């Protein structure tokens, strides 16, 4: 199978993880168009203004340099999903306020709704990357949703790519990571998808710092 070339990335969720992460990807990968989307118009307006909604040393400089070139912020989630080769899912996972796990378990409502949206509006195959701070096996839940909503001619490959960011040093952490961890299933198609994400990170991260593992590790 021919290598998968990622030319367009969509990040769903313009918060503390998705915003800085995909801003750095845009800076380091000028050949890739990166669109960060959110359903909150106030947040997107802030990303498109001179006063960003997230403060991290070095972030503003990168946003101002790349915005409007290969970095875009939008509320048009559906269009970004349709156009993307690879989609980061980086939405809120608040603590559950009711039911089993109340007070300590993560509420996956937003991730599950986001996954259903991808399945509903996608018109071509997608690589979907779990990027939120979520419990183990969330990718399995996403995969189940996508398989239940799959259509002929569309393929969805799920990857896990946990983030290791510390507040105050996020940009430095992203530019000079100790490691990048990418999880996938063992099928050839999943490994091809994994290598596509590896190739994105290899724009600036040495290959020996990119570790690949099973999806549930």
C-alpha positions, 0 to 999 in steps of 0.5 A: 500500500502506498504511503499516506501523505497528510496535507490537511489537518483538522483539530476539533477543540481549540483549548489548551491542548489542541490550540498550542499543539496544532499551532506548533505543527503548522509552524514546523510543517509549512507544507500542511494546512492546519485548521483548528475548529471549535463550536464556541464562536467566542473562543474562535474569535479570540484565536483570530484576534490579537488577544489569544484565549490561551497564554503560553510563552512563545505561542502568540509569536507562532500564531501571528506568524502562521495564521492566515498562511497555513494555520486557520481557526474556524467554527465550521467544524463540518467543512474542516472534517470533510477537507482533512486527511487527519483529525485530532480530537481534542475536546473537553473531558470533564469529570462526571457530575452524575451516574457511575463514576460521579466525581472522579471518572471522565465524562466522554460525552463530548468525545463520543459526540465528536466521533459521531459527527466525524462519521456523519459528515466525512466524505472520504477516509480519515485518520482520527487521532485521540488527543484529549486527556482521556482514560485508557481504552477511549480509542476503543469506544471511538472505534466502536462508534465509527464502525457502527456508523461506517459507510461503503468506501470510507475507512476510519483509522484510530490512533492514540497520541497522548500529550505530555504538556506542562503549563508554562512550558507547553511550546518548549515541550512541543518543540523539543519533546522527550518523546512522542507516543503513538498507539495504533492497532496491529493491522497493516492499514492501522500501521500505515495510518500510524506512519502518516502521523510519524511522518508529520512529527518527523518534520522536527522530532528525531525518529528515535524519540517517536515511540509506537505502541499498541492502541491500548497501552 
